[in-house]
Amino acid sequence: MERGTAGGRGTGRRLRRGAAAAAALLLVLGPAALPAAAAEHPERLFTIHDRRITESSGLAASRAHPGVYWTHNDSDDGPYVYAVDAEGRTLATVTLRGVKPRDAEAISLGPDGQLYLADIGDNLDGTWPEVWIYRFAEPADLHDRTVDAVKYRVRYEDGPRNAEALMVHPVTGRAYIASKRQSGGGLYQGPERLSASGVNVFRRIADVPWVTDGAFSPDGTRLVLRGYFSADLYAWQDGAPHLLRPLDVPFQRQGESVTFSADGAAVLYGSEGADSDVWRLALSSPSPSPGGPASSASPGGRAAPAPGAARAGPGGGGGPTRSQFLYE
């Protein structure tokens, strides 16, 4: 008994000495001794004040206009895309001539200043045999205007499905769509060049988690995919995603949009709802390399569904899980 007590005291002393040594090491090494993601926490950037924007479903950082972001409503709105600044003020409304969106769910900025609006929502999960993407040039100056848009017809090789994420690669111009399923969806690759004269068939190339939006970094080397309560960062290599690590996500009413900042140094999260907030997550650097502890791929080279399906809110602690919320 006494030997056990003495042994316990000895163990305690060793643990305290070890903790002290670890603390001293951290003081010497500084932040470099901590995981890259440890310092990443989202901060509120601005609130969208426009009373017309109540279902902000997509977000894209402008490269032509620093500090400006493109957004749009989903269903029950017209062919409108809005430019908002970092104070949440609407600077311009772009109307797409002759377009009647059914369920616009995402917006993406491709090469040469081309914006792509994705009319790809299907709340009945497979009702619509065909969905559409509309392309138009980002305006050189910001004021209300009506523009013509190129319409692309889209089908999936394995049949209709619901989707809310469109990612146009900023270098190659190739379009990708992530389908949305609670049990996990797919990443679909479009043809090398979209055609306005025929049907564009998107083919599944990877497994992904439940995705409500996604975006490429401005240099095309990274991809972020988000759900309502989680997000993951991927390296984009050889035309495929390679999981790097999860990202912190703010708790939002209906988190449906994400974009990289124009300089690629941060990720921005948006949400549906009146007076919705846009949050900014500054990314620490460098990110872990693919193939490290956080990297994973399912058989056939497909990216595995991201870990933490039930993460909720900053830090991933507590709160609702994906299975408790089935938003449209």
C-alpha positions as CSV (number, residue, x, y, z in Angstrom):
1,M,0.0,0.0,0.0
2,E,2.7,2.4,1.0
3,R,4.8,1.3,-1.9
4,G,1.9,2.0,-4.2
5,T,1.4,5.5,-2.8
6,A,5.1,6.3,-3.1
7,G,5.1,5.0,-6.7
8,G,2.1,7.3,-7.3
9,R,4.0,10.3,-5.9
10,G,7.0,9.4,-8.1
11,T,4.8,9.1,-11.2
12,G,3.3,12.4,-10.4
13,R,6.7,14.1,-10.1
14,R,7.8,12.6,-13.4
15,L,4.6,13.9,-15.1
16,R,5.1,17.3,-13.7
17,R,8.7,17.4,-14.8
18,G,7.7,16.2,-18.2
19,A,5.0,18.9,-18.5
20,A,7.5,21.6,-17.4
21,A,10.0,20.4,-20.0
22,A,7.3,20.5,-22.7
23,A,6.2,24.0,-21.6
24,A,9.9,25.1,-21.8
25,L,10.2,23.6,-25.3
26,L,7.1,25.5,-26.5
27,L,8.6,28.8,-25.1
28,V,11.7,28.2,-27.1
29,L,10.1,27.0,-30.3
30,G,7.1,29.3,-30.2
31,P,4.1,28.9,-32.5
32,A,6.1,26.7,-34.9
33,A,5.8,23.9,-32.3
34,L,2.0,23.8,-32.6
35,P,0.0,22.2,-35.3
36,A,-0.6,24.6,-38.2
37,A,-4.4,24.7,-37.7
38,A,-4.2,25.4,-34.0
39,A,-4.4,29.2,-34.4
40,E,-7.2,29.1,-37.0
41,H,-10.5,30.5,-35.7
42,P,-13.1,32.2,-37.9
43,E,-14.0,35.9,-37.2
44,R,-17.1,37.7,-38.4
45,L,-16.1,39.9,-41.4
46,F,-19.4,41.6,-42.3
47,T,-23.2,41.3,-42.4
48,I,-25.2,41.4,-45.7
49,H,-27.8,44.2,-45.1
50,D,-29.7,44.1,-48.4
51,R,-33.2,43.1,-47.7
52,R,-33.5,41.4,-51.1
53,I,-30.7,38.9,-50.1
54,T,-32.3,36.5,-47.7
55,E,-31.1,33.2,-49.1
56,S,-27.4,33.8,-50.0
57,S,-26.4,30.4,-51.4
58,G,-23.2,31.2,-53.2
59,L,-20.1,33.4,-52.6
60,A,-17.2,34.3,-54.8
61,A,-14.5,36.8,-54.1
62,S,-13.9,39.2,-56.9
63,R,-10.4,39.5,-58.4
64,A,-11.2,42.6,-60.4
65,H,-12.6,44.6,-57.4
66,P,-10.7,44.1,-54.2
67,G,-12.9,43.6,-51.2
68,V,-16.0,42.8,-53.3
69,Y,-17.9,39.5,-53.2
70,W,-20.5,38.1,-55.5
71,T,-23.6,36.4,-54.1
72,H,-27.1,35.4,-55.1
73,N,-30.3,33.9,-53.7
74,D,-31.4,30.4,-54.5
75,S,-35.0,29.6,-55.3
76,D,-37.9,32.1,-55.3
77,D,-35.7,34.9,-56.8
78,G,-35.0,36.1,-60.3
79,P,-31.8,36.1,-62.4
80,Y,-29.9,38.4,-60.1
81,V,-26.4,38.4,-58.9
82,Y,-25.3,40.9,-56.3
83,A,-21.9,42.6,-55.6
84,V,-21.4,43.3,-51.9
85,D,-18.5,45.0,-50.2
86,A,-16.7,44.2,-47.0
87,E,-19.2,46.4,-45.1
88,G,-22.1,44.4,-46.4
89,R,-23.4,47.0,-48.7
90,T,-24.7,46.1,-52.2
91,L,-22.7,47.9,-54.8
92,A,-24.4,46.5,-57.9
93,T,-27.1,44.1,-59.1
94,V,-26.4,42.2,-62.3
95,T,-29.5,40.8,-64.1
96,L,-29.1,37.9,-66.5
97,R,-31.2,38.6,-69.6
98,G,-33.7,35.9,-70.5
99,V,-32.7,33.6,-67.6
100,K,-35.2,32.0,-65.3
101,P,-33.3,30.2,-62.6
102,R,-35.0,27.2,-61.0
103,D,-32.7,26.8,-58.0
104,A,-29.4,28.6,-58.2
105,E,-27.1,27.2,-55.6
106,A,-23.5,28.3,-56.3
107,I,-21.4,30.9,-58.0
108,S,-17.7,30.5,-59.1
109,L,-15.1,32.7,-60.7
110,G,-13.1,31.1,-63.5
111,P,-10.3,32.2,-65.7
112,D,-10.4,35.5,-67.6
113,G,-12.9,37.1,-65.2
114,Q,-15.8,34.8,-66.1
115,L,-18.5,34.3,-63.5
116,Y,-20.5,31.0,-63.5
117,L,-23.9,30.8,-61.8
118,A,-25.0,27.2,-61.1
119,D,-28.7,26.4,-61.4
120,I,-28.1,22.9,-60.0
121,G,-30.3,22.5,-57.0
122,D,-32.8,19.6,-56.9
123,N,-34.5,19.4,-53.5
124,L,-36.3,16.2,-54.5
125,D,-32.9,14.6,-55.1
126,G,-33.1,13.3,-58.6
127,T,-36.3,14.9,-60.2
128,W,-34.6,17.0,-62.8
129,P,-32.9,15.2,-65.7
130,E,-31.1,18.3,-66.6
131,V,-29.6,21.3,-64.8
132,W,-27.8,24.5,-66.1
133,I,-24.8,26.7,-65.6
134,Y,-24.8,30.3,-66.8
135,R,-21.6,32.2,-67.7
136,F,-21.1,35.9,-68.0
137,A,-18.2,38.3,-67.7
138,E,-17.5,40.0,-64.4
139,P,-18.3,43.7,-64.9
140,A,-15.3,46.0,-65.1
141,D,-17.2,48.6,-63.1
142,L,-19.9,48.2,-60.5
143,H,-23.3,49.5,-61.2
144,D,-26.7,47.9,-61.9
145,R,-26.9,46.4,-65.4
146,T,-28.5,43.6,-67.5
147,V,-26.1,41.3,-69.3
148,D,-26.3,38.3,-71.7
149,A,-25.2,34.9,-70.3
150,V,-24.1,31.7,-72.0
151,K,-26.2,28.8,-71.0
152,Y,-24.8,25.3,-70.5
153,R,-26.9,22.2,-70.2
154,V,-25.6,19.7,-67.7
155,R,-26.4,16.1,-67.0
156,Y,-24.6,13.5,-64.7
157,E,-23.4,10.2,-66.1
158,D,-25.1,8.3,-63.3
159,G,-28.4,10.1,-63.3
160,P,-30.0,13.1,-61.8
161,R,-29.1,14.2,-58.3
162,N,-29.1,17.2,-55.9
163,A,-26.1,19.5,-55.8
164,E,-25.2,22.9,-54.3
165,A,-21.5,23.3,-55.1
166,L,-19.9,24.5,-58.4
167,M,-16.1,24.9,-58.6
168,V,-14.5,26.3,-61.8
169,H,-10.8,25.8,-61.8
170,P,-9.1,29.2,-62.0
171,V,-6.3,28.0,-64.3
172,T,-7.8,25.3,-66.5
173,G,-11.4,26.6,-66.6
174,R,-12.7,23.1,-66.0
175,A,-16.0,22.9,-64.0
176,Y,-16.7,20.6,-61.1
177,I,-19.9,19.9,-59.2
178,A,-20.2,18.3,-55.8
179,S,-23.5,16.5,-55.2
180,K,-25.2,16.7,-51.8
181,R,-26.2,13.6,-49.9
182,Q,-26.3,13.1,-46.1
183,S,-24.5,9.8,-46.5
184,G,-21.9,11.4,-48.7
185,G,-21.9,12.6,-52.3
186,G,-19.6,12.7,-55.3
187,L,-17.3,15.1,-57.0
188,Y,-18.2,15.4,-60.7
189,Q,-15.9,16.6,-63.4
190,G,-17.2,18.4,-66.5
191,P,-15.7,18.2,-70.0
192,E,-12.5,20.0,-70.6
193,R,-14.5,22.8,-72.2
194,L,-18.1,23.4,-71.6
195,S,-20.2,23.4,-74.8
196,A,-23.2,25.8,-75.3
197,S,-24.4,23.7,-78.3
198,G,-25.0,20.3,-76.6
199,V,-25.3,18.5,-73.3
200,N,-22.3,18.6,-71.0
201,V,-22.0,15.2,-69.2
202,F,-20.3,15.4,-65.7
203,R,-18.5,12.2,-64.6
204,R,-17.9,11.2,-61.0
205,I,-14.2,11.2,-60.1
206,A,-14.2,11.2,-56.2
207,D,-16.3,10.6,-53.1
208,V,-16.9,13.6,-50.9
209,P,-18.8,14.3,-47.7
210,W,-22.1,16.2,-47.5
211,V,-21.3,19.4,-49.4
212,T,-23.2,22.6,-49.5
213,D,-20.5,24.6,-51.4
214,G,-16.9,24.5,-52.5
215,A,-14.2,26.7,-54.0
216,F,-10.7,26.5,-55.5
217,S,-7.9,28.8,-54.3
218,P,-7.0,31.5,-56.7
219,D,-3.9,29.6,-57.9
220,G,-5.9,26.3,-58.2
221,T,-3.7,24.3,-55.9
222,R,-6.2,23.9,-53.1
223,L,-9.9,23.1,-52.8
224,V,-12.2,23.8,-49.9
225,L,-15.5,21.9,-49.4
226,R,-18.0,22.8,-46.7
227,G,-21.2,21.4,-45.2
228,Y,-23.5,23.0,-42.8
229,F,-21.3,22.3,-39.8
230,S,-17.9,21.3,-41.2
231,A,-15.3,22.1,-43.9
232,D,-12.2,20.4,-45.2
233,L,-9.2,21.6,-47.1
234,Y,-7.8,19.6,-49.9
235,A,-4.7,19.8,-52.1
236,W,-5.6,19.7,-55.8
237,Q,-3.1,17.6,-57.6
238,D,-3.3,15.8,-61.0
239,G,-6.9,16.7,-61.3
240,A,-8.0,15.2,-58.0
241,P,-8.6,16.2,-54.4
242,H,-6.2,15.0,-51.6
243,L,-7.4,15.6,-48.1
244,L,-5.2,17.9,-46.0
245,R,-7.2,18.7,-42.9
246,P,-10.5,19.8,-41.5
247,L,-11.1,23.6,-41.1
248,D,-12.9,25.4,-38.3
249,V,-16.4,26.5,-39.2
250,P,-18.6,29.1,-37.5
251,F,-22.0,28.1,-36.3
252,Q,-24.4,29.6,-38.9
253,R,-28.1,29.4,-39.4
254,Q,-27.8,27.7,-42.7
255,G,-24.2,27.6,-43.9
256,E,-24.4,27.2,-47.6
257,S,-21.5,29.2,-49.2
258,V,-17.7,29.3,-49.1
259,T,-15.0,31.0,-51.1
260,F,-11.3,31.7,-50.9
261,S,-10.2,35.3,-50.4
262,A,-8.8,37.0,-53.5
263,D,-5.3,36.5,-52.2
264,G,-5.8,32.9,-51.2
265,A,-4.8,33.6,-47.6
266,A,-8.3,33.0,-46.0
267,V,-11.6,31.1,-46.5
268,L,-14.9,33.0,-46.2
269,Y,-18.1,31.3,-45.0
270,G,-21.6,32.6,-45.8
271,S,-25.1,31.6,-44.8
272,E,-28.7,31.9,-45.8
273,G,-31.1,34.2,-43.8
274,A,-31.8,37.9,-43.6
275,D,-28.9,39.9,-42.3
276,S,-26.6,36.9,-42.7
277,D,-23.0,37.2,-41.5
278,V,-19.9,36.4,-43.6
279,W,-17.1,34.9,-41.6
280,R,-13.3,34.9,-42.4
281,L,-10.9,32.1,-41.5
282,A,-7.3,33.1,-41.9
283,L,-5.3,30.0,-43.0
284,S,-2.1,29.2,-41.3
285,S,0.9,28.3,-43.5
286,P,2.2,25.9,-44.5
287,S,-0.5,23.3,-44.7
288,P,0.3,19.7,-44.1
289,S,1.3,17.8,-47.2
290,P,-1.0,15.3,-48.7
291,G,-0.1,11.8,-47.7
292,G,0.4,12.9,-44.1
293,P,-1.7,11.9,-41.1
294,A,-4.7,13.8,-42.3
295,S,-4.7,12.6,-45.8
296,S,-6.9,9.7,-46.9
297,A,-8.2,8.2,-50.1
298,S,-10.7,5.6,-50.7
299,P,-10.1,2.7,-53.1
300,G,-9.6,3.7,-56.7
301,G,-7.9,6.9,-55.8
302,R,-11.0,8.6,-54.7
303,A,-10.9,11.1,-51.9
304,A,-12.4,9.6,-48.8
305,P,-15.3,11.3,-47.0
306,A,-13.9,13.9,-44.6
307,P,-13.6,12.9,-40.9
308,G,-15.9,14.5,-38.3
309,A,-19.2,14.2,-40.0
310,A,-20.9,15.3,-36.7
311,R,-18.6,18.3,-36.1
312,A,-20.5,21.4,-35.2
313,G,-19.4,25.0,-34.6
314,P,-16.0,26.3,-33.9
315,G,-13.7,23.7,-32.5
316,G,-16.1,20.9,-33.5
317,G,-17.6,20.6,-30.0
318,G,-21.2,19.9,-29.2
319,G,-24.3,21.2,-31.0
320,P,-26.4,19.7,-33.7
321,T,-25.1,17.0,-36.1
322,R,-25.7,16.7,-39.8
323,S,-28.3,14.1,-39.3
324,Q,-30.4,16.5,-37.2
325,F,-30.8,19.0,-39.9
326,L,-32.1,18.4,-43.4
327,Y,-32.2,21.8,-45.1
328,E,-33.1,22.4,-48.7
